[in-house]
Amino acid sequence: MGNPSSPIGPSDYLASLMQAGQQAARQFDDAFVAAMGIEGAAAKGQKSPFSIAADFQRQYWSPVADFWRGFFNGKAAGGFPAASSPRGDRRFKDAAWSGSPYYDILKQAYLHNSKQLAEFVDQAEVDDKSKLQLRFYARQFIDAMSPANFPATNPEVIRTAIQTQSASLAAGMQNLIEDIQKGRITRVDERAFEIGRNLAVTPGTVVFENELIQLIQYTPQTAEVEKTPLLIVPPCINKYYLLDLGAGNSFVEYAVAQGHQVFLISWRSAVAETQYLTWDDYLTLGPLKAIEVVRDIADVEKVHALGFCVGGTLLSCAAGVLAARGEDRLATLTLLTTMLDFSDTGEIGLLIDQAAVALREATIGSGGIMPGKELAFTFGTLRANDLIWRYVVDSYMKGAPPESFDLLYWDSDSVSLPGPMYCWYTRNTYLENKIKDPGATTQCGVQVDLSKAKVPLYLLASREDHIVPWQSAYRSQSLIGKEARFVLAASGHVAGVINPPARNKRSHWVNDKLEGVPADWLAKAEEKPGSWWPDWDAWLKRHSSGTIAAPQQPGNARYPVIETAPGNYVKRKSN
């Protein structure tokens, strides 16, 4: 025991506490094993749940004790093991987080606790999906509890308040009040953009309209155009102008410049009169009707069709319906970051379970609206630090004005969906994964088998996509189409797709052999610098039916001009 009259230092006290705790844990574990009659298991080196918990506590408190031991010995925060933020994490970029002992303590303690919580979740003895759900919700808690998210523990917030004599705090409170009234976080200067002025500006005309879509025909920019027209089906959960952000940053502009006859669907956000529309209505009134109109206007039998994200899922199902009817209407099929096999959906699939779908079916399954802002917030939680907490800090704590960024404006301009359509989609994709199985779903009155849609297929995925894992997109080549070409773009769900060649950014991977699993494909793939757009254009033109003189007027007698692009559906706000 040593000399009882000798004073004990803080570090020695902590060490003795840890030693006593370890001894108590061993004694408790021995008693547990004896009481439960599992001496044989103990002899084999197996641990009881209490022992596992004790081990976890020891792992946690050991570096904490090292920290305080170093602190009391005059080494400040040097006791914590070095902890680094995840790649791309900008929360602790301010110099004070490493230059000030106080803020360094906060940061290191937070990162250490975050790591321990993540490891604790990983040790949970539950099924794989439950563990993934635990990881997701643990990360939501970890992200929310960052010291950067609180005014009293964020050096930038405090410094800005001092410099502005608290004007930043007053401005932040005003921003918060305005966002409470909106029901959403303002992330972009909405006055800086206007659809038709600096977004969705590629010249064109609306040539068809029903209660769900407007169909835009874009004005040719070349003397001759491809005889077979191109129909673009954007996702119905977003405004279409992601594909037409502005001059020099537009996939639509690029396709028109390459001599394609381009038509595009503009989806209408759900309103009271469309709240009863179903998945079949979306197919019938959307891509199936658009294919019919495009064929009529261009006077052709077949069209090239391109779908992006959920638009690709809708387009694939439409292709399955056409195949079941024996209607040969497609020349090629292009799917951009699209899922048809929902066995691996990434983290978004963790939010869609039986209870969640059943609740939606009970409330809006027979009529109602899934609000766009709810969908937008759900997607935001997948990258909460970048898409939620960053703007909470900047806007509400530092009083900073929102930035001007076209992608953020688009991301905030969400689209609502009819309840019946949304419920069918979530049940038959994320929950039950039926559309990939031949004959498992009846759509538009026919049993759909995607494999019957035997048209040349171009697949694009994005390597860092957090919404459509690229491995899931890769598996589509075995489900639909023929003679598939798969290309993997760098970056994420949006930036991987929107990558104009003139900017010479990022890269993409190609490999003509699609045998084996995705990892094998990537291991043998060749990385190419720059955009994938020229690769797609060259592929599409390899399936050309020739060129014709560019049409002088949009539409035809059956489908006359309704209004100039971008049309009025895309301008209507759902938020």
Backbone hydrogen bonds, N-H to C=O, Kabsch-Sander energy under -0.5 kcal/mol:
donor,donor_aa,acceptor,acceptor_aa,energy
6,S,3,N,-1.7
13,Y,9,G,-2.5
14,L,10,P,-2.4
15,A,11,S,-2.2
16,S,12,D,-2.4
17,L,13,Y,-2.2
18,M,14,L,-2.4
19,Q,15,A,-2.4
20,A,16,S,-2.6
21,G,17,L,-2.5
22,Q,18,M,-2.5
23,Q,19,Q,-2.3
24,A,20,A,-2.6
25,A,21,G,-2.3
26,R,22,Q,-2.1
27,Q,23,Q,-2.4
28,F,24,A,-2.7
29,D,25,A,-2.4
30,D,26,R,-2.4
31,A,27,Q,-2.3
32,F,28,F,-2.5
33,V,29,D,-2.5
34,A,30,D,-2.4
35,A,31,A,-2.7
36,M,32,F,-2.2
37,G,33,V,-0.7
37,G,34,A,-0.7
38,I,33,V,-2.2
42,A,38,I,-2.0
43,A,39,E,-2.7
44,K,40,G,-1.3
45,G,42,A,-1.6
46,Q,41,A,-2.5
52,I,48,S,-2.2
53,A,49,P,-2.3
54,A,50,F,-2.5
55,D,51,S,-2.8
56,F,52,I,-2.2
57,Q,53,A,-2.4
58,R,54,A,-2.6
59,Q,55,D,-2.5
60,Y,56,F,-2.0
61,W,57,Q,-3.1
62,S,58,R,-2.1
64,V,60,Y,-1.0
65,A,61,W,-2.9
66,D,62,S,-2.2
67,F,63,P,-2.3
68,W,64,V,-2.3
69,R,65,A,-2.7
70,G,66,D,-2.3
71,F,67,F,-2.5
72,F,68,W,-2.8
73,N,69,R,-1.2
74,G,71,F,-1.8
75,K,70,G,-3.5
78,G,75,K,-2.2
79,G,76,A,-0.6
80,F,77,A,-1.2
89,D,86,P,-2.3
90,R,88,G,-0.5
93,K,90,R,-1.2
97,W,94,D,-1.5
98,S,95,A,-1.3
99,G,95,A,-2.7
100,S,96,A,-1.8
104,D,100,S,-2.7
105,I,101,P,-2.3
106,L,102,Y,-1.9
107,K,103,Y,-2.7
108,Q,104,D,-3.0
109,A,105,I,-2.7
110,Y,106,L,-2.3
111,L,107,K,-2.8
112,H,108,Q,-2.4
113,N,109,A,-2.7
114,S,110,Y,-2.6
115,K,111,L,-2.2
116,Q,112,H,-2.3
117,L,113,N,-2.5
118,A,114,S,-2.3
119,E,115,K,-2.3
120,F,116,Q,-2.3
121,V,117,L,-2.2
122,D,118,A,-1.9
123,Q,119,E,-1.1
123,Q,120,F,-0.5
124,A,121,V,-1.6
126,V,124,A,-1.5
131,K,127,D,-2.4
132,L,128,D,-2.2
133,Q,129,K,-2.4
134,L,130,S,-2.6
135,R,131,K,-2.5
136,F,132,L,-2.2
137,Y,133,Q,-2.6
138,A,134,L,-2.6
139,R,135,R,-2.3
140,Q,136,F,-1.9
141,F,137,Y,-2.0
142,I,138,A,-2.9
143,D,139,R,-3.1
144,A,140,Q,-2.1
145,M,141,F,-2.0
146,S,143,D,-1.1
149,N,146,S,-2.2
150,F,147,P,-1.3
153,T,150,F,-1.3
154,N,151,P,-1.0
158,I,154,N,-2.1
159,R,155,P,-2.6
160,T,156,E,-2.5
161,A,157,V,-2.3
162,I,158,I,-2.2
163,Q,159,R,-2.6
164,T,160,T,-2.1
165,Q,162,I,-1.0
166,S,161,A,-3.2
167,A,164,T,-1.4
170,A,166,S,-1.7
171,A,167,A,-2.5
172,G,168,S,-2.3
173,M,169,L,-2.1
174,Q,170,A,-1.9
175,N,171,A,-2.4
176,L,172,G,-2.3
177,I,173,M,-2.3
178,E,174,Q,-2.3
179,D,175,N,-2.1
180,I,176,L,-2.2
181,Q,177,I,-1.8
182,K,178,E,-1.6
183,G,179,D,-2.4
184,R,179,D,-1.3
187,R,185,I,-0.6
189,D,403,E,-3.2
190,E,188,V,-1.2
192,A,189,D,-1.7
193,F,190,E,-0.6
196,G,199,L,-3.9
197,R,194,E,-2.1
198,N,194,E,-2.0
199,L,194,E,-1.2
200,A,244,D,-2.3
205,T,217,Q,-2.5
206,V,563,E,-3.4
207,V,205,T,-0.6
207,V,215,L,-2.6
208,F,215,L,-1.0
210,N,213,I,-2.4
214,Q,266,S,-1.9
215,L,208,F,-2.6
216,I,214,Q,-0.6
216,I,264,L,-2.9
217,Q,205,T,-3.2
218,Y,216,I,-0.5
218,Y,262,V,-2.6
219,T,203,P,-2.1
221,Q,256,V,-0.5
225,V,548,I,-2.8
226,E,259,G,-3.0
227,K,546,G,-3.1
230,L,261,Q,-3.6
231,L,304,H,-3.1
232,I,230,L,-0.5
232,I,263,F,-2.4
233,V,306,L,-3.5
238,N,235,P,-1.0
239,K,413,D,-0.6
242,L,239,K,-1.0
243,L,240,Y,-2.3
244,D,241,Y,-1.2
245,L,242,L,-0.5
245,L,249,N,-0.9
249,N,246,G,-2.6
252,V,243,L,-2.6
254,Y,250,S,-1.8
255,A,251,F,-2.6
256,V,252,V,-2.5
257,A,253,E,-2.2
258,Q,254,Y,-1.5
259,G,256,V,-1.7
260,H,255,A,-1.8
262,V,260,H,-0.9
263,F,230,L,-3.0
264,L,216,I,-2.1
265,I,232,I,-2.2
266,S,214,Q,-2.9
267,W,265,I,-0.6
268,R,212,L,-2.6
270,A,416,S,-1.9
274,T,271,V,-1.6
275,Q,272,A,-1.1
277,L,274,T,-1.6
282,Y,278,T,-2.0
283,L,279,W,-2.0
284,T,280,D,-2.9
285,L,281,D,-3.2
286,G,282,Y,-1.0
288,L,283,L,-2.2
289,K,283,L,-0.5
289,K,284,T,-0.7
290,A,286,G,-2.6
291,I,287,P,-2.6
292,E,288,L,-1.6
293,V,289,K,-2.3
294,V,290,A,-2.9
295,R,291,I,-2.3
296,D,292,E,-1.7
297,I,293,V,-2.7
298,A,294,V,-2.7
299,D,295,R,-0.9
300,V,295,R,-1.8
303,V,329,R,-1.9
304,H,229,P,-3.0
305,A,332,T,-1.6
306,L,231,L,-2.8
307,G,334,T,-2.9
308,F,233,V,-1.9
309,C,336,L,-3.0
311,G,308,F,-2.1
312,G,309,C,-0.9
313,T,309,C,-1.5
314,L,310,V,-2.7
315,L,311,G,-2.5
316,S,312,G,-2.4
317,C,313,T,-2.2
318,A,314,L,-2.4
319,A,315,L,-2.4
320,G,316,S,-2.1
321,V,317,C,-2.2
322,L,318,A,-2.5
323,A,319,A,-2.3
324,A,320,G,-2.2
325,R,321,V,-1.7
326,G,322,L,-0.6
326,G,323,A,-1.0
327,E,322,L,-2.8
328,D,326,G,-0.7
329,R,327,E,-1.2
331,A,303,V,-2.8
332,T,303,V,-0.7
333,L,456,P,-2.5
334,T,305,A,-2.6
335,L,458,Y,-2.8
336,L,307,G,-3.0
336,L,334,T,-0.5
337,T,335,L,-0.5
337,T,460,L,-2.9
342,F,340,L,-0.7
348,I,345,T,-0.5
349,G,346,G,-0.8
350,L,347,E,-1.4
351,L,348,I,-1.3
352,I,349,G,-1.0
353,D,351,L,-0.7
357,V,353,D,-2.6
358,A,354,Q,-2.6
359,L,355,A,-2.1
360,R,356,A,-2.0
361,E,357,V,-2.7
362,A,358,A,-2.0
363,T,359,L,-1.7
364,I,360,R,-3.4
365,G,360,R,-0.8
365,G,361,E,-0.8
367,G,364,I,-0.9
368,G,275,Q,-1.2
370,M,417,L,-3.3
374,E,371,P,-0.6
375,L,371,P,-1.5
376,A,372,G,-2.6
377,F,373,K,-2.1
378,T,374,E,-2.1
379,F,375,L,-2.2
380,G,376,A,-1.9
381,T,377,F,-1.7
382,L,378,T,-0.5
382,L,379,F,-1.0
383,R,380,G,-1.4
384,A,381,T,-0.9
387,L,383,R,-2.8
388,I,384,A,-2.2
389,W,384,A,-2.2
390,R,384,A,-0.5
390,R,385,N,-1.0
391,Y,388,I,-0.6
392,V,388,I,-1.8
393,V,389,W,-2.4
394,D,390,R,-2.3
395,S,391,Y,-2.4
396,Y,391,Y,-0.6
396,Y,392,V,-1.7
397,M,392,V,-0.8
397,M,393,V,-1.2
398,K,393,V,-1.8
400,A,394,D,-2.8
403,E,187,R,-0.6
405,F,403,E,-0.7
409,Y,405,F,-2.1
410,W,406,D,-2.5
411,D,407,L,-2.5
412,S,408,L,-1.7
413,D,409,Y,-0.8
413,D,410,W,-1.0
414,S,412,S,-1.3
415,V,237,I,-1.0
417,L,370,M,-2.1
419,G,368,G,-3.2
421,M,277,L,-1.2
422,Y,418,P,-2.4
423,C,419,G,-2.7
424,W,420,P,-2.1
425,Y,421,M,-2.2
426,T,422,Y,-2.5
427,R,423,C,-2.2
428,N,424,W,-2.4
429,T,425,Y,-1.2
431,L,426,T,-2.4
432,E,427,R,-2.3
433,N,429,T,-1.3
434,K,428,N,-2.2
435,I,428,N,-1.3
437,D,434,K,-2.0
439,G,448,V,-2.1
440,A,437,D,-2.0
443,Q,441,T,-0.6
443,Q,446,V,-2.7
446,V,443,Q,-1.7
448,V,441,T,-2.2
452,K,449,D,-2.0
453,A,450,L,-1.8
454,K,452,K,-1.7
455,V,453,A,-1.4
457,L,482,K,-1.7
458,Y,333,L,-2.5
459,L,485,R,-3.4
460,L,335,L,-2.5
461,A,487,V,-2.1
463,R,489,A,-3.1
464,E,491,S,-2.9
465,D,462,S,-1.6
472,S,469,P,-1.0
473,A,469,P,-1.8
474,Y,470,W,-2.2
475,R,471,Q,-1.2
476,S,473,A,-1.3
477,Q,474,Y,-1.6
478,S,475,R,-1.4
479,L,476,S,-1.9
480,I,476,S,-1.7
481,G,450,L,-0.6
481,G,453,A,-1.7
482,K,455,V,-2.1
485,R,457,L,-2.1
487,V,459,L,-2.7
488,L,509,W,-2.1
489,A,461,A,-3.5
489,A,487,V,-0.6
490,A,507,S,-2.2
496,G,492,G,-1.9
497,V,494,V,-0.9
498,I,494,V,-2.9
499,N,497,V,-1.4
503,R,500,P,-1.3
504,N,501,P,-1.5
508,H,528,K,-2.5
509,W,488,L,-3.0
510,V,526,E,-2.1
511,N,486,F,-0.7
514,L,512,D,-0.6
520,D,517,V,-0.6
521,W,517,V,-1.9
522,L,518,P,-2.5
523,A,519,A,-2.1
524,K,520,D,-1.2
524,K,521,W,-0.5
525,A,522,L,-1.0
526,E,510,V,-3.0
528,K,508,H,-4.1
530,G,506,R,-2.5
536,W,532,W,-2.0
537,D,533,W,-2.6
538,A,534,P,-2.5
539,W,535,D,-2.1
540,L,536,W,-2.8
541,K,537,D,-2.1
542,R,538,A,-1.1
543,H,539,W,-0.5
543,H,540,L,-1.1
544,S,541,K,-1.4
545,S,546,G,-0.5
548,I,225,V,-2.6
550,A,223,A,-2.8
556,N,559,Y,-1.5
562,I,206,V,-3.1
563,E,206,V,-0.9
565,A,204,G,-2.5
567,G,564,T,-1.3
571,K,568,N,-0.5
572,R,568,N,-0.7
572,R,569,Y,-1.0
574,S,414,S,-0.6
